[in-house]
């Protein structure tokens, strides 16, 4: 079926009750004293956050906030895909598709909807396999296939020319979309975009101090902080049993990334992102049972023979916004697309739309305004 159908978030009360019962029965383990976050999420921290999720977090309020957005589903390439479509009152508004990263969701863009709808018709997608666009029903959902599916959503909405914004894996989808249909994509704005050097020694010549620091942190990320990637790209199904059965496990798996990838000046994840918004995001993964499905996207990327092959540079312009945790080096990004807009934020990490919504929205507007 290719039609677009209205969608309303309505989690059954029995699912809410089940979540709370499971949280109340969590079997908490022990930990080696004095480790903090060095070995993962501390027990006391997670116990406190899980207790809040069980007793104080108001899912119905979060659900109502999500339902303020007009939402839809459509079937593309055998997969149900979900998105929010918020039309601007401005007749000259630019259609803008926004895709997120794991472990994010479309909920993390709630803080910027009002700021962007003056200039854009917003299409906030749930990436294939995540939240209401999952679970996956087949294998083979590579970045290229995902990008083609997002193009199809925009075609069905009647948009012939549009911008794309993406965070992390969503940024990768944006680059793919520009390569696939350059005539349709006005420009691609990214944050949390990861780029890698080639084997050419020239890649390392005359780097600025800031670029050298980003390259150092990129190496640190690859050496010490890729455990989640290794597991999800090699044994997603095995991991899924734990995350589907234990909400505390699902919470720990996601909240660790919010600790590591948000602004390092924030002591705890909820110091960077509102606690209720963080739990709304986690709840979407839990209620839709897409922990394993989202992990399988990493398996697909790792087993895609075309993922790391050299590709022709796109002529579509790119805008790059960098939070303080970013590890993007401009010359590496420019191998994929011409970078016409580059902003280094004084604050914020990987989840800029939720951490620094004003800076994020202003930068998105500035990039697309510059494209005329």
TITORMI-349900 format. One record per residue: chain; residue number from 1; x, z, y of N, C-alpha, C in turn; residue in one letter. Coordinates in steps of 0.05 Angstrom, whole numbers. Layout:
N
chaine	num	n.u	n.w	n.v	ca.u	ca.w	ca.v	c.u	c.w	c.v	residu
A	NUM	X	Z	Y	X	Z	Y	X	Z	Y	A
...
//
This chain:
372
chaine	num	n.u	n.w	n.v	ca.u	ca.w	ca.v	c.u	c.w	c.v	residu
A	1	17	0	-24	0	0	0	18	0	25	X
A	2	12	-18	44	28	-20	68	15	-9	92	X
A	3	-10	1	90	-23	12	113	-12	39	122	X
A	4	-15	45	147	-7	70	158	-31	89	157	X
A	5	-27	113	146	-49	132	142	-44	157	158	X
A	6	-64	169	171	-60	194	185	-51	216	166	X
A	7	-36	235	176	-25	257	160	-29	283	176	X
A	8	-36	304	162	-40	330	173	-26	350	156	X
A	9	-9	367	168	5	388	152	-15	410	145	X
A	10	-18	415	119	-37	435	110	-26	447	84	X
A	11	-9	467	86	2	480	63	-19	499	51	X
A	12	-23	498	25	-43	514	12	-36	544	14	X
A	13	-56	561	18	-51	590	19	-38	600	-6	X
A	14	-44	588	-29	-31	597	-53	-1	592	-53	X
A	15	8	571	-39	36	566	-36	50	586	-18	X
A	16	35	594	3	46	615	21	48	641	6	X
A	17	28	648	-10	28	673	-25	51	672	-45	X
A	18	55	650	-58	76	647	-78	104	651	-65	X
A	19	107	639	-41	133	642	-27	138	672	-22	X
A	20	118	686	-11	123	714	-4	128	731	-29	X
A	21	114	725	-51	118	740	-75	146	735	-86	X
A	22	156	711	-85	182	705	-95	204	719	-77	X
A	23	200	718	-51	219	731	-33	219	761	-39	X
A	24	196	773	-43	195	802	-48	209	809	-74	X
A	25	210	791	-94	222	796	-120	250	786	-122	X
A	26	262	778	-100	290	768	-101	309	788	-114	X
A	27	325	778	-133	345	795	-145	371	791	-130	X
A	28	377	810	-113	400	808	-95	426	815	-111	X
A	29	446	799	-107	471	804	-120	489	822	-103	X
A	30	513	825	-112	533	841	-98	553	823	-84	X
A	31	570	834	-69	591	818	-56	617	835	-53	X
A	32	639	822	-50	664	836	-45	663	846	-16	X
A	33	668	871	-11	666	882	17	685	869	36	X
A	34	677	868	61	695	859	83	700	830	85	X
A	35	684	813	73	689	784	73	674	769	96	X
A	36	654	781	107	638	767	127	627	741	116	X
A	37	632	719	130	622	693	122	643	676	108	X
A	38	666	688	102	688	672	91	682	659	64	X
A	39	666	673	48	660	663	21	631	653	18	X
A	40	618	652	41	590	643	40	573	663	56	X
A	41	547	662	51	528	677	67	529	707	58	X
A	42	533	726	77	534	754	69	506	764	59	X
A	43	507	782	40	482	792	27	464	805	48	X
A	44	475	823	64	459	838	83	445	820	102	X
A	45	460	799	112	448	781	131	425	766	118	X
A	46	429	755	94	408	739	81	384	756	73	X
A	47	390	781	65	368	799	58	350	804	82	X
A	48	362	808	106	347	812	130	331	787	138	X
A	49	343	764	136	329	739	144	307	733	124	X
A	50	312	738	99	291	733	78	267	752	82	X
A	51	273	777	90	252	797	95	235	787	118	X
A	52	248	776	139	233	766	162	215	742	153	X
A	53	227	724	137	212	701	127	187	711	111	X
A	54	191	731	95	169	741	79	147	755	95	X
A	55	155	772	114	136	791	126	128	783	154	X
A	56	145	770	170	139	767	198	137	738	207	X
A	57	149	720	193	148	692	201	119	681	198	X
A	58	109	668	219	81	659	219	81	629	213	X
A	59	78	621	187	78	593	181	54	579	193	X
A	60	32	592	194	8	579	205	12	571	235	X
A	61	27	587	250	33	580	277	52	557	278	X
A	62	72	557	260	91	534	259	76	509	251	X
A	63	58	511	231	42	489	222	25	477	245	X
A	64	13	495	261	-3	486	284	14	471	304	X
A	65	39	480	308	57	467	327	64	439	316	X
A	66	70	437	291	76	410	279	52	392	282	X
A	67	28	403	278	4	386	279	-5	379	307	X
A	68	10	389	328	5	379	355	15	350	357	X
A	69	33	342	339	44	315	339	26	297	322	X
A	70	19	273	331	4	254	314	23	246	291	X
A	71	15	250	266	32	245	243	19	225	224	X
A	72	36	211	209	27	190	192	44	187	168	X
A	73	34	174	147	50	166	124	45	137	118	X
A	74	64	124	106	61	97	97	80	93	73	X
A	75	73	74	56	89	69	32	107	45	36	X
A	76	133	50	33	153	29	37	172	29	12	X
A	77	174	6	0	192	2	-22	188	23	-44	X
A	78	163	29	-49	156	48	-71	158	77	-63	X
A	79	164	83	-38	167	111	-29	148	117	-6	X
A	80	135	140	-8	119	149	15	137	160	36	X
A	81	134	150	61	150	158	83	132	170	105	X
A	82	141	192	116	126	207	136	140	205	164	X
A	83	123	205	184	134	204	211	114	214	231	X
A	84	124	224	254	107	231	276	110	208	297	X
A	85	88	200	309	88	178	328	75	188	353	X
A	86	91	193	374	82	204	399	85	183	420	X
A	87	63	171	428	63	150	448	66	161	476	X
A	88	81	148	493	84	155	521	61	144	537	X
A	89	55	159	559	35	148	578	47	127	596	X
A	90	73	124	595	88	105	611	86	77	598	X
A	91	74	57	611	71	31	598	98	17	594	X
A	92	119	25	609	145	13	606	163	29	587	X
A	93	152	48	573	168	65	555	181	48	533	X
A	94	205	57	525	220	44	504	213	57	477	X
A	95	207	42	457	203	54	430	230	65	420	X
A	96	229	89	410	254	103	401	249	116	374	X
A	97	263	107	354	262	120	328	284	140	326	X
A	98	278	165	318	297	186	314	298	195	285	X
A	99	321	194	273	324	204	246	344	226	244	X
A	100	339	245	227	354	270	226	375	270	204	X
A	101	389	292	201	409	296	180	400	317	161	X
A	102	412	318	137	409	342	120	427	363	131	X
A	103	419	388	134	394	400	124	373	403	146	X
A	104	371	383	163	351	384	184	325	371	176	X
A	105	307	368	196	281	355	192	271	347	219	X
A	106	248	334	218	236	326	244	228	350	261	X
A	107	225	374	248	218	397	264	239	404	285	X
A	108	264	398	280	285	405	299	284	389	325	X
A	109	265	369	326	262	354	351	237	363	367	X
A	110	224	383	357	202	394	373	210	402	401	X
A	111	234	414	405	242	423	432	246	400	452	X
A	112	248	375	443	254	353	461	231	333	464	X
A	113	209	337	450	188	317	450	177	314	479	X
A	114	170	336	492	159	334	519	178	321	538	X
A	115	204	327	536	224	316	554	229	286	550	X
A	116	224	276	526	230	248	521	206	229	523	X
A	117	182	240	521	158	222	521	152	209	548	X
A	118	165	218	569	161	203	594	174	176	593	X
A	119	195	173	578	210	148	577	209	133	550	X
A	120	199	147	529	200	135	503	173	139	487	X
A	121	167	119	471	148	122	450	164	133	426	X
A	122	160	158	419	176	171	399	166	166	371	X
A	123	184	159	352	178	158	324	198	177	310	X
A	124	188	200	303	205	221	290	201	219	260	X
A	125	221	208	246	217	204	217	227	228	201	X
A	126	215	231	178	226	248	157	242	229	139	X
A	127	268	233	138	284	214	122	274	212	94	X
A	128	278	188	81	269	185	53	280	208	36	X
A	129	262	220	20	270	241	2	269	269	13	X
A	130	262	272	39	263	298	52	236	305	63	X
A	131	228	330	59	203	341	70	180	323	61	X
A	132	163	314	80	139	300	72	145	270	65	X
A	133	170	262	66	178	236	55	190	238	27	X
A	134	184	259	14	195	263	-13	175	277	-31	X
A	135	183	283	-55	209	277	-67	213	247	-72	X
A	136	238	239	-78	244	211	-84	230	204	-111	X
A	137	221	179	-112	207	170	-136	224	150	-152	X
A	138	248	143	-141	265	124	-156	294	128	-146	X
A	139	313	117	-161	341	118	-153	347	95	-134	X
A	140	371	95	-124	380	73	-107	374	76	-78	X
A	141	367	100	-68	362	103	-40	388	108	-25	X
A	142	403	86	-22	428	86	-6	421	86	23	X
A	143	442	88	40	438	87	69	426	60	77	X
A	144	435	38	64	425	12	71	395	9	64	X
A	145	387	20	42	359	19	34	342	36	53	X
A	146	353	59	60	339	77	79	335	64	106	X
A	147	357	51	115	355	38	141	335	15	141	X
A	148	334	0	120	314	-22	118	285	-10	118	X
A	149	282	13	105	255	25	105	247	34	133	X
A	150	266	44	149	259	53	176	253	29	194	X
A	151	267	7	190	259	-18	204	231	-26	197	X
A	152	223	-23	172	196	-31	164	175	-13	177	X
A	153	181	13	180	162	30	195	158	20	223	X
A	154	180	13	237	177	3	265	162	-23	266	X
A	155	166	-40	246	152	-66	245	122	-61	242	X
A	156	115	-42	224	86	-37	220	73	-24	244	X
A	157	89	-10	260	78	1	285	76	-19	307	X
A	158	86	-43	303	84	-65	322	107	-66	342	X
A	159	129	-53	336	152	-53	354	172	-74	346	X
A	160	177	-93	363	197	-114	357	224	-108	367	X
A	161	226	-91	388	252	-83	399	251	-53	404	X
A	162	271	-38	396	270	-9	398	298	2	397	X
A	163	300	27	407	325	42	405	324	60	381	X
A	164	348	69	374	351	87	351	368	111	359	X
A	165	360	135	352	377	158	356	380	172	329	X
A	166	404	181	323	408	194	297	429	216	298	X
A	167	425	236	282	444	259	280	456	259	252	X
A	168	482	260	250	496	262	224	489	238	206	X
A	169	476	244	183	468	223	165	448	204	179	X
A	170	432	214	198	414	198	213	430	178	231	X
A	171	453	187	241	470	169	256	480	146	238	X
A	172	487	153	214	495	132	195	473	112	190	X
A	173	448	122	188	425	104	185	423	86	210	X
A	174	428	97	233	426	81	258	446	59	258	X
A	175	471	64	250	492	43	249	483	22	229	X
A	176	472	30	206	462	10	187	440	-7	198	X
A	177	422	6	213	399	-9	224	410	-30	244	X
A	178	430	-23	260	441	-42	279	454	-66	264	X
A	179	467	-60	242	480	-82	227	458	-100	214	X
A	180	437	-88	204	417	-103	190	400	-121	208	X
A	181	392	-111	231	374	-126	249	383	-122	278	X
A	182	405	-134	285	415	-130	313	397	-140	334	X
A	183	380	-160	327	361	-170	347	339	-150	353	X
A	184	334	-131	335	312	-112	338	322	-87	352	X
A	185	347	-80	349	358	-54	358	370	-57	386	X
A	186	359	-43	405	369	-45	433	396	-30	435	X
A	187	398	-7	422	422	9	423	418	32	404	X
A	188	441	45	397	441	68	378	455	91	392	X
A	189	441	113	395	452	137	406	456	157	383	X
A	190	480	169	381	486	187	359	497	213	368	X
A	191	493	233	352	508	258	354	514	269	326	X
A	192	534	285	323	542	294	297	552	271	280	X
A	193	561	250	292	570	226	277	598	230	267	X
A	194	602	226	241	628	230	229	641	203	224	X
A	195	665	200	235	681	175	231	708	182	220	X
A	196	719	164	205	744	169	191	766	149	200	X
A	197	791	157	200	813	138	206	817	119	182	X
A	198	829	96	188	837	78	167	865	84	159	X
A	199	877	66	143	905	70	135	925	59	156	X
A	200	914	48	177	931	36	198	944	58	215	X
A	201	971	60	216	985	80	232	976	80	261	X
A	202	967	57	271	959	55	299	935	73	305	X
A	203	920	81	284	897	99	288	906	126	299	X
A	204	932	133	294	941	160	301	959	159	325	X
A	205	963	136	337	981	134	360	967	142	386	X
A	206	981	157	403	971	164	430	944	178	430	X
A	207	939	194	411	914	210	411	916	232	432	X
A	208	895	237	446	894	259	465	895	285	450	X
A	209	900	307	465	900	333	452	873	340	440	X
A	210	851	332	454	824	337	443	820	321	418	X
A	211	829	296	417	826	279	394	842	290	370	X
A	212	866	299	376	883	311	355	869	336	343	X
A	213	856	351	360	842	375	350	818	366	333	X
A	214	804	345	341	781	336	325	791	325	298	X
A	215	814	312	298	825	302	273	834	324	255	X
A	216	845	346	267	852	369	251	828	382	239	X
A	217	806	384	254	782	396	243	768	378	223	X
A	218	772	352	226	762	333	206	776	338	179	X
A	219	803	341	180	818	346	156	810	373	144	X
A	220	806	393	161	797	420	151	770	418	138	X
A	221	752	402	150	726	398	138	728	385	111	X
A	222	745	365	108	748	351	82	761	369	61	X
A	223	779	386	70	795	403	51	780	428	43	X
A	224	765	440	62	756	468	58	726	471	59	X
A	225	711	451	71	683	456	77	665	434	65	X
A	226	675	421	44	659	400	32	647	408	5	X
A	227	646	434	-1	635	443	-26	607	433	-30	X
A	228	590	435	-9	562	426	-11	561	397	-18	X
A	229	579	381	-7	579	352	-12	587	346	-40	X
A	230	607	360	-50	617	356	-78	594	361	-98	X
A	231	581	384	-94	559	391	-113	536	372	-111	X
A	232	527	366	-86	504	349	-83	509	320	-92	X
A	233	534	311	-89	540	283	-96	548	280	-125	X
A	234	551	302	-140	558	300	-168	538	312	-187	X
A	235	525	334	-180	506	348	-198	481	356	-182	X
A	236	467	338	-169	444	346	-153	421	357	-170	X
A	237	418	347	-194	396	356	-211	400	385	-220	X
A	238	425	392	-227	431	419	-236	426	439	-213	X
A	239	435	431	-189	431	448	-166	401	452	-160	X
A	240	386	431	-165	357	432	-158	342	454	-172	X
A	241	350	461	-196	335	482	-211	336	508	-196	X
A	242	360	515	-185	363	541	-171	348	540	-144	X
A	243	351	518	-130	339	517	-103	308	514	-104	X
A	244	298	501	-125	269	499	-127	256	524	-137	X
A	245	271	541	-150	259	565	-162	262	590	-144	X
A	246	283	590	-127	288	613	-111	288	607	-81	X
A	247	268	617	-66	268	612	-37	292	625	-24	X
A	248	302	648	-34	326	660	-22	350	642	-27	X
A	249	351	629	-50	373	610	-54	371	586	-36	X
A	250	346	575	-33	343	553	-14	350	561	14	X
A	251	342	585	22	349	595	49	379	596	53	X
A	252	393	608	33	422	611	36	436	584	37	X
A	253	426	565	21	439	538	19	437	524	46	X
A	254	415	528	60	412	514	86	424	530	109	X
A	255	419	556	109	427	572	132	458	573	135	X
A	256	472	570	113	501	569	115	510	546	132	X
A	257	497	523	130	504	500	146	498	504	175	X
A	258	476	519	181	470	525	209	491	544	220	X
A	259	502	561	204	524	579	213	549	562	219	X
A	260	556	544	201	580	529	204	579	506	224	X
A	261	555	495	228	553	471	244	541	474	271	X
A	262	533	498	278	523	503	305	547	512	323	X
A	263	541	516	348	562	524	368	576	549	358	X
A	264	602	549	355	616	572	344	615	597	361	X
A	265	606	594	386	603	618	403	579	635	394	X
A	266	561	623	378	538	637	367	547	654	343	X
A	267	542	680	344	551	697	322	535	691	297	X
A	268	509	686	300	491	681	277	476	655	282	X
A	269	466	642	262	451	617	266	428	620	286	X
A	270	414	642	284	391	645	303	400	652	331	X
A	271	425	656	336	435	657	363	439	629	375	X
A	272	440	609	358	443	582	367	416	567	368	X
A	273	399	574	348	373	561	345	351	582	341	X
A	274	329	579	354	307	598	351	302	604	321	X
A	275	299	630	315	296	638	287	271	626	274	X
A	276	249	625	288	225	614	277	228	584	272	X
A	277	242	570	290	246	541	286	264	537	262	X
A	278	284	553	259	302	552	236	286	555	210	X
A	279	268	575	209	253	580	185	231	559	181	X
A	280	221	547	202	203	524	199	217	502	184	X
A	281	242	497	192	257	476	179	262	482	150	X
A	282	270	507	143	274	514	116	248	513	100	X
A	283	227	521	112	201	521	99	192	493	91	X
A	284	199	473	107	192	446	101	205	437	75	X
A	285	230	444	71	243	438	46	230	453	23	X
A	286	224	479	27	213	495	5	185	485	-3	X
A	287	167	482	16	139	474	9	137	446	-3	X
A	288	155	428	5	154	401	-5	171	397	-30	X
A	289	186	418	-39	202	416	-63	223	394	-61	X
A	290	236	391	-38	255	368	-35	284	377	-33	X
A	291	291	401	-43	319	408	-44	335	390	-62	X
A	292	324	385	-86	338	367	-104	337	338	-95	X
A	293	315	330	-84	311	303	-74	331	297	-52	X
A	294	335	316	-33	354	312	-11	382	312	-22	X
A	295	388	328	-42	414	328	-54	421	302	-67	X
A	296	400	289	-78	404	263	-91	413	242	-72	X
A	297	407	245	-46	416	225	-26	447	225	-25	X
A	298	459	249	-29	488	251	-30	499	237	-55	X
A	299	485	240	-77	493	226	-101	493	196	-97	X
A	300	471	186	-84	469	157	-79	492	147	-61	X
A	301	498	162	-41	520	154	-23	547	153	-37	X
A	302	552	174	-54	577	175	-69	580	154	-90	X
A	303	557	143	-100	558	123	-121	550	96	-111	X
A	304	549	92	-85	543	66	-73	569	51	-70	X
A	305	574	29	-85	599	15	-83	604	2	-56	X
A	306	583	-1	-40	587	-14	-14	591	6	8	X
A	307	589	32	2	590	52	24	615	52	40	X
A	308	638	48	27	663	50	41	678	24	43	X
A	309	665	2	37	678	-24	40	679	-32	70	X
A	310	699	-47	79	701	-56	107	676	-72	114	X
A	311	666	-68	138	642	-81	147	647	-94	175	X
A	312	632	-115	180	634	-128	205	624	-110	228	X
A	313	638	-111	250	630	-95	273	604	-106	285	X
A	314	586	-87	291	561	-95	303	565	-99	333	X
A	315	550	-116	346	551	-120	374	531	-102	389	X
A	316	515	-87	375	496	-69	387	510	-46	400	X
A	317	504	-39	425	518	-17	438	512	10	426	X
A	318	531	28	427	528	55	417	534	75	439	X
A	319	518	96	440	523	119	457	529	143	439	X
A	320	549	159	447	558	181	430	557	207	447	X
A	321	543	227	436	542	253	448	557	272	430	X
A	322	576	288	440	592	306	424	586	335	431	X
A	323	578	350	412	577	379	415	605	390	411	X
A	324	609	416	414	636	427	412	646	428	384	X
A	325	629	424	364	638	423	336	644	395	326	X
A	326	639	375	343	641	347	333	670	340	326	X
A	327	672	322	307	699	313	297	701	283	299	X
A	328	687	271	319	688	242	323	710	235	342	X
A	329	726	215	334	746	203	351	737	176	360	X
A	330	738	171	386	725	147	397	735	121	385	X
A	331	761	119	381	772	93	370	762	88	342	X
A	332	756	109	327	745	105	300	716	96	301	X
A	333	701	107	320	673	99	323	671	71	333	X
A	334	690	62	349	688	35	360	695	13	340	X
A	335	704	21	316	707	1	295	680	-9	285	X
A	336	659	8	288	632	1	278	616	-13	299	X
A	337	617	-3	324	600	-13	346	614	-9	372	X
A	338	608	-25	392	620	-20	419	609	5	431	X
A	339	625	25	438	616	50	450	615	46	480	X
A	340	591	46	491	587	42	520	580	67	535	X
A	341	577	89	520	568	114	532	581	137	515	X
A	342	595	155	528	609	176	514	606	202	530	X
A	343	595	223	518	590	248	532	601	271	515	X
A	344	617	288	526	627	312	513	613	336	525	X
A	345	595	348	509	579	371	518	596	396	520	X
A	346	590	414	539	605	439	541	595	460	521	X
A	347	573	455	508	561	474	489	545	458	468	X
A	348	538	472	447	522	460	426	538	449	403	X
A	349	526	449	380	540	439	356	526	414	344	X
A	350	523	414	318	512	391	305	482	386	310	X
A	351	467	407	316	438	405	319	431	406	348	X
A	352	440	386	364	438	387	393	409	388	403	X
A	353	391	374	389	363	374	399	351	401	398	X
A	354	360	419	381	350	446	379	368	466	393	X
A	355	393	461	395	412	479	407	413	476	438	X
A	356	414	451	447	416	445	475	396	422	482	X
A	357	371	428	481	351	407	484	352	392	510	X
A	358	358	406	532	359	392	558	382	373	559	X
A	359	406	382	551	429	365	551	425	341	533	X
A	360	413	346	510	408	324	491	389	304	503	X
A	361	366	313	513	346	294	524	357	279	548	X
A	362	372	292	565	384	279	589	403	257	580	X
A	363	419	262	559	439	243	550	426	219	537	X
A	364	405	224	521	391	201	508	379	183	530	X
A	365	366	195	550	354	180	572	376	164	586	X
A	366	399	177	592	420	163	607	431	139	592	X
A	367	434	142	566	445	120	550	426	96	551	X
A	368	401	100	545	383	78	543	376	66	571	X
A	369	377	83	592	373	73	619	396	54	626	X
A	370	419	60	617	443	44	623	442	17	609	X
A	371	424	13	590	422	-12	576	404	-32	590	X
A	372	391	-22	611	373	-39	627	348	-47	613	X
//
